[in-house]
């Protein structure tokens, strides 16, 4: 029983390790017409809240 749990655990570790991928996408902001207001240059961006947005 312990062997089955161990093998299953190793299987899932190997399976989910491949799911981590780096992307080269950047985030920016557009207006209601679809034009960029701030060009994509951020690794992460959150929606506006009280006229401010957090970016990284």
C-alpha positions in Angstrom: 0.0 0.0 0.0 2.8 2.5 0.9 4.5 1.7 -2.4 1.4 2.5 -4.4 1.0 5.8 -2.6 4.7 6.6 -3.2 4.5 5.8 -6.9 1.3 7.8 -7.3 2.9 10.8 -5.5 5.9 10.7 -7.8 3.7 10.4 -10.8 1.8 13.6 -9.8 5.0 15.5 -9.0 6.3 14.7 -12.5 3.0 15.5 -14.1 2.5 18.9 -12.5 6.1 20.0 -12.8 5.5 20.2 -16.5 2.5 22.6 -16.0 4.7 25.5 -14.8 5.6 27.6 -17.8 7.0 31.0 -18.3 5.2 33.2 -20.7 6.5 36.2 -22.6 3.2 38.1 -22.5 3.1 41.6 -21.0 0.1 43.5 -19.7 -1.0 47.0 -20.5 -4.2 49.0 -20.4 -6.7 49.8 -23.2 -9.6 52.3 -23.4 -13.2 51.4 -24.3 -12.4 51.7 -28.0 -9.6 49.1 -27.8 -6.7 51.6 -28.1 -3.7 51.2 -25.8 -3.6 53.9 -23.1 -0.5 52.2 -21.5 1.5 50.0 -23.8 2.0 46.3 -22.6 5.1 46.5 -20.5 4.2 44.9 -17.1 4.6 41.2 -16.0 1.4 41.4 -14.1 -1.4 44.0 -13.9 -4.6 44.2 -11.8 -7.9 46.0 -12.7 -8.5 49.6 -11.7 -9.9 50.3 -8.3 -10.6 53.9 -7.2 -8.8 55.2 -10.3 -5.6 53.2 -9.5 -4.2 49.9 -10.6 -1.4 47.8 -9.2 1.3 46.6 -11.7 4.4 44.5 -11.4 
